[in-house]
Amino acid sequence: MSISEAIWSAAGSGDGFNGPKIEDEFYPQAIWFEGSIFEINRIMLIRLLVTISLIIFFTILANRFRKSTQTGQFVPGRFQMLGELALNFVRKSIAHEQLGEKDGDRFLPLLVTIFFTVIGMNITGIVPALNLAGTSLIGLPLVMALAAYVTFIYAGVKKHRMTFFKTALFPTGVPKALYIMLTPIEFVSTFVLRPVTLALRLTMNMIAGHLLLVLCFTATHFFLFNVDGPFKAMAAGTLLFGFAFTLLEIFVSILQAYVFTLLTTVYIQLSLADEH
Amino acid sequence: MEGNKVQIIQLAAETATQVSTISGNLGVLGYGLATIGPALGVGLVVSKTIESIARQPEMAGRLQVTMFIGVALIEALALIGLATPFIFTV
């Protein structure tokens, strides 16, 4: 065996190493109701689990809030402190900052729902034994993007009636001849690309993150068990990378929830803004 | 010593033939190219934000929010590049 053959076989370019495949990773086998529209697979189970845990978490939190206002005991415990911190972050530094107090509180239920759903569904990507983000298939992000889409159009139409579409498609202060070019661009960017990019950004971030993690950990497994000799030490390197990417995934999960909520808020703010 | 040299030359030759017959999905190259633009864009946005914060530290909060909006819009381009192979399958 020559040196190069050893390197190529150790690098896994033969039939030894199998990288992650999209259809295996994100379309797992059905568990119940196979073939029907209510087919339950691993991703669906993860989503249901996250939904139930979010409901339980916020029910407990709401009960704590109610109890503290009833008894007059305003010193919060540790758990309540965490909830207040998270809810206040969305309220103060996202909603009030962009929309102002009045409109911020008007759209707060949607923003809080989006923020905590995205964060919960994203974080399952690194939770052991789940290991797959609920948002890594386009369905769930698409639903939330559509909710944001309907809301920002509703907000604009409620405030400006039909002039909302006029100002969105025909920006003022532009020579009339330019509308031939400008109106299609504005239409596509406002009414097509906004919801599509909201959904795609979240999904693709989760898919890319999951594939990176799978690649690192399958490579570790491969180097540890299928490779002989000094190349076995490569397993330590890939494991380290896997650990680093896990930390990165935690950061990305929170950042994507923040970005999704922030962009929804900005879109609502843009359609509420008066004519320039 | 001589043996090593011969082996290295042999390795180089083998690598050269392997590179010339490289095969795989062209989408890999496409995605590599698709990341260049957004990478430059994100770099510019972040560097300008850092400069601004260094000039006016009291504006840091608002600048960071604006930066995240800009970065998110630019990042969408890179991720559209990642999505295209799934959409335009032959």
Interface residues (C-beta under 8 A of the other chain):
Chain A: S2 I3 S4 W8 I22 S93 E97 Q98 T197 L200 R201 M204 N205 I207 A208 L255 Y258 V259 L262 L263 V266
Chain B: Q7 Q10 L11 E14 T15 Q18 G61 R62 V65 F68 I69 A72 L73 E75 A76 L79 I80 L82 A83 F86
